[in-house]
Amino acid sequence: MQIIKLLKEIVLTYAGPNAVGIVDLLHDKKNVNEFLIAKKLNLTINQTRNILYKLADEGLVSFIRKKDKKKGGWYTYFWTLNISKSLSRYKEKIESDINNLKSQLTSKKTRTFYFCKNCHIEYNEENALLNEYTCPECGEILAIKDPSEAIDHINKEKEKIDSLKKLIDSELELVNDKEGKSRIRKMKAEVKKKEEERRKKRKLKAKEREKEKKKIKPLKKKKKTSKK
Ligand SMILES: [Zn+2]
């Protein structure tokens, strides 16, 4: 599934390779016991918590905690992966990466860069001038760097990230759509439940009224008889 791959990449970005397995454990579940996560990932509870805290800092996972009497009253944490939040958090990062590449591209296109043929060190205009266009390491005269290779490289990088952003957008739409539908389903179920409760109440009241009537009837008869 595309979304799993994407979530794994997101988790990898924020918490490193040890964390990636968390996606398989959490993606279609809620409130998973941290000791179970540690066991399944083959990590210590502290390593596991470090990973989860890192992810929680970015809003990718959330937790509930319960006091565990068996463990001396310590809290046990139960974790849930926030898929929609993970995607939108990652989208923010991707967008800032894209902006970075754009400004790099502008810089490569509008400014002159120099380099030393021997040491392969690059200098911008200011630093080249400061060193009087001479390599401070070996004394070689600095040459002007042809920017086309760097521009190609940045463009390729940007293409990759652009398509990643498209993928995130479409997955985000799917997830939000799903969440929207399940919200509507829940609302409908709620309405149905309330209707059911009202119906039961009405039935109960009707029964009570029926009982009252039965109680009242003989009274009326008595009244009638007393009048006669
Ligand atoms: Zn040099």
Boltz pocket constraint, residues with backbone or C-beta under 6 A from the ligand:
constraints:
  - pocket:
      binder: B
      contacts: [[A, 116], [A, 117], [A, 118], [A, 119], [A, 120], [A, 135], [A, 136], [A, 137], [A, 138], [A, 139], [A, 140]]
      max_distance: 6.0
